[in-house]
Amino acid sequence: MMRLNFHFNFQPRYYNGEISSYEVLLRKSQPKIKHYVESVEDHVAFDLAIIESLIKQRALLPNAGKIQLSINISIVSLLNEKFVETCEKTFEHNKNIILELTRHDMTRDFTRIQTAINRLKTQGIKFSLDDYGKGYANSELFLHLDVDYIKLDRKIIKNISQSYVAYSLVKTIYEKITKVFGKHIIIDGVETFEQFNLLKQFGDMTYQGFYFSKLLGIEDVKPTKPNVNIYKNETQSFCDLLDQAIYEMNRAQNYQDIKRAIQELIKIDRYNILGISYNFLNVYNEQRRINENYNELLERKSSQHLLLFSSLINTSNALVIIRNREGNAIYNNEPLINYLGIDLVNYSAAQACERFPDYQTCIDLDKELLNSDTCFLVSNETVDTEKGRRFFHTFRQKIIHFNQSFIICSIYDANDSINIDILTGCYQKSYLESTYAKAYQTLVFIDLDGFKLINDIYGHNKGDEVLRDFAQTVKSMLRDRDAIIRFGGDEFVLLLEGSPCRGVQQRIEVIRCNIESYFLAKQLHVSFSYGIVEVGGNIVSAINQADAAMYKQKHLRKQKHLAKQ
């Protein structure tokens, strides 16, 4: 066995805040270790000597079997039968080892390397591809090897906290390796908090670098907690599958290959987002049209408007579902999934009807809209649930996308019937019984002063005009989130966000001053009295308290007015 005349350092790797393994680093004073390794002629003997020495040193440590080590070996060693056989014997009884493959540029024999990896994996060995992104010509090819980890070269992340371009490059590499190849990434060379903070936003990965720990001696090595539950993306996302299928279509070299590639696209794009013509006559025209549609989709994919729409539709209070012409759900938002307890996208129309008998009515109403000349349909529907019968308002819209028809349904709970007062445009009194009213912190009860005299002198038509003007003027001075309700006659209720009554009182005084000025300009004497209370979760109690406070203020205002006379 080769004699070694250097020592080892150990660099901790961290996963979820705990040390998952140690990378073993060779150290030699003269010459530099990099030059020394490059000068080695027999890499098989050298790698076996390293493995043997480390196994012996680890065996002397407490809880040696619980310490996971990552050992660098030349990838060409895996082409040597003696190396593989020796490793099989060594690792039959020595576990918790990662073999990190270096010098990828030394071979192109992908098949034999993969065979060796398969043999050693039966002994529980894990594999990592070292220095991805360093510039080796074969790096891309070896991403297809059945390795557990891909370690990015430290130079890739060096400038990510100073350059958005560098940051974007690392993010692109991360997404490609994790989403396309389903591998776990090890980030090397993390030296600052800024680097770590940017990197951790990408997702699941393992870190190492001087930000976490200095190099350790063998005496400082402790048991590790291997990341056995690392996230692995076993299946490609739809976008990745679609992108790969487009790639296959565009690299096809003849009519038949292009046609087969388009047929494969049809299988992947089961909702026909690309608008493929199933009975196309000219394969080259269809290829061109598919590319145009795909590029159009890509242009919209990351637009601000689309991101906003996606967020709005998924977080909407409404239950939203989109169905195709066949009645199959191609989208339903989180509120609908939570309400039903299942994701209807995973069910055919027939399966959905079998599970929910009322669902057939929904599909029938879809067909009614699809076969009509109109684009909208509003309906009231009932659903029998375990908790009793529920009522819904449903708004359907017909959408045409690449000559295909879809129905978007927005479903609102009708148990909280919200009606608008025709005269004033305010909410009707029933709003106070809805769940929406309970969300406000402050209630103001308002009663007009001088309104009866206007009715008596000018008649009810003038009185209606005053009520309209009053409501619209007050509404213009409220925030968008506030609500105004016509309680009855010339009584109104304001529901306001925010609870400090003193601040609310100042706002109401300003509103009253503006109301008086507004009507005085019309030679009318109109004002109002009010009472303010905190809602406290009980609307009825709050209304009664605010009503009493309003009458107390009205009485005091009358007394003050009489005293002036």
N, C-alpha and C positions, 0 to 999 in steps of 0.2 A: 504494500500500500504506500502511496506517495506520502512523503514527510511534509508536514505543514509548519511553516515558520512565521505565522502571523496570529493575531488574536481576533476575537469576535466582539462586536457591540450589538445591542438590541434596541430597535426602535419600536415603541408601542404603536399599535393601530387601534383606533377607537371606533366603536359602533354603538349608537344610542348611549353615549357617555361612559361606556365601559371598555376596558382593554379586551379586544377579541383575539388578538394574536400579536406576535413580535416578528418584525422582519429582521433577519440575521444579516449584519453588515460586516464584511471583512475589513480589517484594519492592519496596515503595515507601514512602517515609517519610511523606508527607502527600498525600492522606488515607490511611487504612488501606486495604490492598489489597482487603479484602473489600468495603468500600464503593465502592472504585474500580471493581471488576469489575461490581458490581450497577448502577453508573451507566452502564456501556457500553451504547450503543443498538444498534450494529451488531456483534453477536456473531460473525457470519460473518467479517467483515473482521478483527476482533480476534483470533479463533482462528487464522486464516491467517497473520497477522502474527507471532503467537507461534511457530507451527510453523516459518515461514521463518527467524526469528531464531535459533531453537535449532539448526536444521539447519546454519546457517552457523557458529555457535559450535562445535558438535561437530566440524565438518570441520577446525577448526584444531588439534584435539587429536591426540596420537599414538594410533594404532590406533583411529581414530574409528569405523570400521565395527563394532568389537567392543564398543561402549558402547551399552547399551540404555537408552533414555529413556522415561519415562511422562509424557505431556503431557495436562493437563486441557483439555477442550473442552466447550462447552455442547452438550447432547444435541440442541438444536434446530438446530445447524449441520448435522447430518446430514440435515435436511429440505431443505437448500439445494443445488440441483444444481451451482451454481458451486463451492461448497465441496467437494463430492464429486469433481468433475472435477479441480479443482486438486490435491487430495490424491492422486488416482490418478496424476497426472503426477509429483508430488513424490516419492511413495514408490515409484515404479518403480525409482529408482536409490538411494534412501535407506532402508535397512532398519533393523531393530532398534528399532522404535517401538511403544509402547503408547499408544493413545488412551483417556484416562480420561474417562468420560461423567459430567458434572455437571448440576445443575439439572433433575433428572428430572421435576419438577413442572410444567415449562413445556410439555409436550406429552403427548398421549394417542395419537399416531399410531404405534402399535406396528408396523404393517406396513411403512410407509415407512422407519422407523428400521432395521428388520431388513434391508430391501433394500439400504440404504446400507452396512450392516455387511458384508453378503455381497460387495458390489462391492469394498470396500477390503481385505477379507481375501484376495482374489486377489493383492494386492500384498504379502502377507506381514504385514500389520498385525494386531496383537493388540488386544483391547479389554478394558477394565475398567469395571465399574459402581462409581462412587464413592459414598462416604457412605451405604452401606446401613444402615438403622436410624435415620437422622437424623430421620425423621418425614414424609418426602415421601409423599404419597398414592399415587403411582404406583410406589413401590419394589417392591412385590410383583409387579406386572404385568411390570416390566422384568427380573425374574429369569429370565423365559423367553427373553430375547434370547440370541443366540448369542455371548455374551461369554466371554472366557477366565478372567477374574478377577472376584471380588466383593470390594470393599474395605469393611470394616466401619467405621462411624463411630467415631472415637476415644472418644466419650462412652460407648459401650456397654461398653468394658472398663475404664473409669476406676476402678470400685469393686470389681472382682472379687476383690481380695485382702483386702477388708474385709467383703464380703457374699456369703453362699452363694447368695442369691436372684439377685444380679447374675451370679455365676459360672454358675449353672444356665441363666440366660437366654442367655448367650453360647454355652454348650454346645449348647443347643437350636437356636440359629440356625446354628451350625457344622454340626450333624448334618443339618439340613434342607437347607442349601445344598449340602453335599458329597454326601449320600446320595440326596436326592430330585432335585436339579437337576444333580448331577455337576459342579459348578464348583469352582475352586480359590479359596481365601480368602486375602486379604491383610489382616493385622491392623495397624492404624495406632495410634500413640499408646502404644507399649510404653515405659514409663518406669522400671520397677523390675524387679529380679530375681524378686520374688514374682509379679508379673504374668506374666512370661515362663515361669516354672516351672509355673504353673497352665495357661497356654495350650498349652504344648507337649504336654501330656498328651492333648489332643483328637485330635491326628494331624497330617497333612501340611498345612502352610500356610507363607505368606511373612510375614515380620515387618518392621516399620519403627518407628522411634521413638528418642527420646533415650537410651534404655538402650543402644542399639547404636552410635549415632553422632550427633554434632552435625550441624547443617546445614553443607554444604560449598560452597565456591566452585568455579567452573568449573575452576580450576587444580588442584584436588584430585581431580577425577573420573578414575577409572581404568577400564580394560576390565572388563566384567562377565562373569559366567558365567550366561547365561540358564537358567532352570529348564525346559529343554525336556522333561525326563522327569517333569514333575509328575504326581502320581497323579490320574487322573480316573475317577470311578465311572461307567462307560459304561452299566451295567445296574443297575436298582433292585434292592434286596434283596427277598426274598420278603415280609418284614414290611411294607415300604413299598408293594409292589404290592397286598398284601392290604388294607392300610389304605385305599388309594386306591379299590379295588374296593368296599369297604364304603361309602365316601363316595358313590360313584356310585349304589349301590343305594338309599341313604337320601335322595338328592336327586331320585330318579326320581319323576315326578308322576302316573303312571297305571299300571294293571295291566300293560300290555304292556311298558312301560319297566322296571318292577321285575323282571318275568320275565326280560327280556334281561340285566339287570344280574346276576341270580342265575346265569344260564347262564354269564356271563363269570367269575363267582366260581368256579364249578365248574372252569373251564379253568385258573385260576390255582392253586386249592387242589387239586392233583392227588392228594394223599393224603387229602383230605377231613378235614382237621384240624378244620374247623368242624362236621362231622357233618351236611352238607346232605342233605336227602332228594331224591334224584334224580327221584322220581315224585310230587312234591308236588301236591296238588289245590288248596289255598287259598294263593295267592301272598302274601297279607298275613300269614297265620299263619307262613308259612315265613320271611318277612322278619323278623318279630318273633323267631322262634326263632333265626335266624342271629345277630341282634344280641345276644341273651342269651348264646349260646355264645361269641361273640367277646369280649364284656365279661368273661365268666368266665375266658377265656384271658388277657386283659390283666391281670386281678387277680393271676393266678399268675405272670405273666411275670417280674416282678422280685422275687419273694419270696425270702427268704434260703434257704428249703428247696430251691427249684427251682435256684437258683444253685449250691448245694452239690451237689445231685444231678447237675447238668450237669457240674460239675468232676470229681466222683467217677467217673462213667461214662466220661468221656473219658480220664482218666488211669489208670483201673483196669488192673491187670496182665492181667486177663481180656480176651479178644477178645469184644467185644459187638456184636451185630447185631440190628436190629429189622426184621421183615418183616410185610407185610400178608397178607391172606387169599390173595391171588394169588401170593404167593411173591416179590414185589418188595421189595428192600431199601429201607427208607425212612430208615435210619440205620445207620452202622457207625462205631465209634470209631477213634481214631488207631492204637492197636496192631493192630487188624485190617487197616486200610488199609496199614500198614507191612508186615504179614505177607504179604498178598496182592499188594501192589505196585499195587493199583488201588482206587478208591472204588466199591463195588458199587452205590451209590445212582444212579450214572450208567448202570447196566445194567438191562435187563429181566430177569425170571427166566429166560427162554429164552436170552438172551445170556450170562448168568452160567453156566448149565448147559453151554453150548457151550464156554466157556472153561475151566470147572472141572467135569469129568464127575462128580466126587464130590458136587457141589452139589445134584444131584437127590435124593440121599439125605436131605440136610438139609430140603429142601422136603417130602418124603414124611413125615418125622418131624413137621414142623410140622402137616401135614394130620391126622396121627394124633391129635395133641393137640387141634387145633381141633374135631375130630369126636367127642371124648370128653367125659365128664362131669367129668373132673378138670381142674385148672388147671396142673399141673406134670408134667414128664416129664424123667427123667434118663437119659442114654445115654452109652455109650463109643463113640467113633468113631475111624476111622483115615483119614489123608489121605496119599496118595502124592505126595511132592514131589521136586524135583531132588536134594535132599540125603538122600533115603530116606524111609521110612515114619515118620509121626509119629502119636502117640496122644493123644487128647483126651477129657476129661470134659466133657460138654455138659449144661447145665441150662436147660430151656425153661420159660417161664411164659406163660400165655395172659392177655392183658389186653383188657378191653372198654372202648372209648372212644367215646362218643356212638353206641352200638349197633354199632360196628365192632370186629372182632376183629384183634388183632395178637399176634405172638409175639416175645418178648424172649429171645434166646439169649446165655448167658454161657458162654464156652468156655475151659477151663483145660488147660494142657499136662499130660498124664498121665505124661510121662517121669520126673518127680520124684514118685514115689508116696509120699505122706505118710500114714502110718497111725498110729493112736492105740492106746497100750497099754490094754487093757480094764480091767486091775486098778487101775492108778494114775492113768489119765487123762493121762499124759505122752505125748510123742511116742515112737514106737518108734525103734530104733537106725538104721533106714533114713533117718531125717531127716538124720543126719550126712553122708549121701551126696548130699543135695540141694543145689541152688544156693543155697537160703535160708541154709544153715549157713555158707557162705563169706562171708556179709555181716557176721558178728560179729567182734569184735576179740579177745575173751577167752574162754578155755575153762577150766572148772573140773571136774576129775574127782573124784567123791565115792564113798566106800565106807563103808557103815554099820559102826559099831563096836557089838558086843554083839548083833547080829542072830541069829547062829548059836545063841547060848545061849537066846534067846527061842524059836526054832524047836524046840530040843531039849527045853525045859521045857514049853512051852505048846502045841506042835504047829503045823502049817503054816497052819491057819486063822487063828491069832493072828498068825502071821508075816505073812500077807497083809494083815491089818488094820493092822499096824504100817507096812508098805510104803505102804498107801493113805494113812494119816495123815501119814506122813513127807512124801510127795510133795505132798499138798494143803497142808500147813503151809509147806513151802518155797515152793511156788508163790504162796501168799498174800503172801510177803515179797519177791517179785521184781517188777520193773517189767513193764508190759504187753508191752514190746518184747523182753524176755528170754525164753529158751526153756529148758525142762527136759526131758531125754530119759532114759528108762529104758534104760541100756546093757545090762543083763542081771542077773538075780538081785537083789542088793541094791546094785548099782552104778548111779550116775546121772551124767549130764553136764549141766552148766549152760553155756549160751551167753549171754554178756553183751555189751552194747554198752559201749564205752569201754575203753581199753587200760591205764591206769596200774594195775599189779598191786597196788601198796600200797593204793590205795583199794578195790580189789576184795577184798583180804585182810581189810580192816576189815569190809566188808559180810558176808563169809562167816563171820567170827568172831561177828558179831552173830547171824547165822542159826543157827550151831551152838549158841550159848548159849540161844537161844529153843527150839531143838529139844530140848535136854537138859531145860530147864524143863518143856516141854510133856509129855514122856513121864514125867518124874519125878513129875508130878502124877497120873499113872496108875500109879505105883509100878513103872515100867519104867526100866531103865538103857540108854538109847539115845543114841548120839552118832555122829560120823562123822569120818573123816580125809579130807584133800583135797589136791589139787595144782593149782596155777594156772599157766597159760602164755598167752602171746599167740599167737593163731591164725596170723598171718603168711601166710595164704592156703593153708596145707596142713593140712587137718583131721586126716589120718591121723598125720602127724608130731606135731601138737599133742596128740592123744590119747595117743600113746606117751610123750611127755615128761611130760604131766600125770599119767599113770598111775604112772610111775616116781617122780615127786615125791610122789604120794599114799602109795605104799608106804614111802617114806623117812620121811614124817611118821608113818605108822601104827606103824612100828618104833620110832621115838623115843618115841611116846606109850606104847607097851607097856613100853619100858624104864623110863620115868618112873613108870609105874603100879607096876611090880615093885619099884622102889627104895623107894616109899612103904610097901610091905608089909614 
